[in-house]
Amino acid sequence: DAEHFPLQTTQAVTAWMPMSAIPGRMGPLSFARGREVLSEVADLEFDKVGTSYDEAVAQRFVERDVAVQSEPFAVGDVSFHSALCIHTAGPNLTTQPRRALATTYFADGARVVESPTLISGTWREFLPGVEPGGLAASELNPVVGRRD
C-alpha cells in the first residue's frame, strides 16, 4: 500500500474486513510473509499507471521461491496489515461481488505526496480540501490517537 497511498509516510496500517465470506475462488487477499521480502523487489521500478510492477513482483517471487499465502476469509475475519506488507488479491472467479471494508490508520502529521498519480486513485474523495504537500487531515480523517 505504501506505493498506492498518496502519503509521505509508510507508517500506516490497514484493517481489511470482508462483508461476506470470501472463498478461494473469489480471490481473497494473499500475502508475502516477512519483512525481508521487500528486499527481494527493491530494485524493481514501480509502475504508476499499469500492471507491469505487479507482474514483475509475481515473477520475482516465483524465481526466488518466495512463499505467498492465500487463504479464504470468513465473515468476522479481519486482516491488519502494514503499508509495507506486500499483498494482492486474485481474480474473482465467481458471479458474486467481493465486498470488504478497509480502514487505514496513518501517522499523525503525515502529508500528501507532492505529485499524486493515478495509482493514488481518487484520493481527494478521502482527503477533501487537502492539496498535494498538505497535511493529510480532513473531516473524514480525524486524529484518533496521539502519543504525547
N, C-alpha and C positions, 0 to 999 in steps of 0.2 A: 504493500500500500504506500510505502514511502515515495515511490516514483509516481504514484497516481494522485496522491493528495496534493493540493496546491499550497502546502505548508512548508515553511523553512525549518522544520524540525522533524526528527524521527522519533521523538518522544510522544508516541501515540499508540493507543490500543483500541481495537475494535471488538465490540460484543456483537456476535452474529447469531441470531436466533431464528430458526425455521418456524414458520407459521403452520406448517403441516409436515408430516413425515417426508423425508427426502431419501428415498432408497437409491441404491447404486445406479439404476437406470435413469434417475432424474438428475444425475451429475452433482453429487454433494461436494462440499469443499474438500480439497486434497492439500496435504501439507508436506513439504520437505522439512523434516525434523532436524533441529540443531542449528546453532548459530554459525557453525563452520561452513554451512552450505553457501553462505554469502560470498565466501572467498572463492568458491567454485565458479561463480558467474561474474566476479568483479570486473573482469576485462571485457565483458560484453557491453556493447553500446545500446542504451535504452532507446527504443523506437517510440517516439511520441505521437505517431499518427497511425501506425499499423500494428501487425501482429508478429513481425519478424523477431522481436525480442523474446516473446513467449515461446516461439518455435525454437529459437537458439537455446533458451534455458532448458527446454524439454530435451533437446538433442544432447546438450552437455551433461545433463543428469543421466541419460542413458549411457553415454560414453564413459562416464566416471562412476557408474554403478551407485548413484545416489538414490536412496530409498525414498519413495513418495508414498505417503499413507493416505488412503481414501476409504472412508467408512460411511455407512448411511447415518443419517441424523433422525432421531425420533422427536416428536413434539416434546418440548421441555428441555431438550439439549441446548447448550449454548457453547459457542466457541469464543474464547477470549484470545485474540492473537495480536502480537506486536506489529507495528508498521514495518518492521524488519523481517517478519516471518514470510518466507516465500510460499505462496499458496495460489491456488487456482480452483476453478470449478469445471467439471467436464460438461459435455453437451447433455441437454435434457432430451432423452430418447423416448419420452412419454408424451401423451397428449395433455397432461395436467401441468398447469403452471407451477414453477418453482418459486415459492414466496418465502421471503425472510425479512426480518427487521434487523438492520445494522445500525448500531450507535457507536460513534467514535469519540473517544476522550483523548484530548491532546493537551500538551503542557501549557499552562497559563503563560501568557506573554508571547506565544507563537505568532508569527507573521505570515501573511500570504506571500508566496514567491513573487518576484518581480515580473515574471513572464509566464503566467499560467498557460497551459497548452490544451489542446483538445482532449488529451488523456486526463486532464483535471476535470473533464466533464462540465456539468452545469453548476460549478462551484458557487456562482453568485446566488443561486437559489438557497444554498445552505449558509451563506455568509452575506446576507443582504446589506447593502450600504458600505461594504468593505472593499477597498481598492487594492490593487497589487502593491505589495510592500507594506500595507497597513496591518494593524493589529487584528488578528483573527478573532474578533469578538463582535457579537451582534445579539439581538434579542433572541435569536434561535440558538445561540451558543453561549449560555451564561457560564460563569465560573462556578463549578460545583464543589470545588475543594481547593484549598490553598494552604501551602506549608508556610508557617511563619517562623 
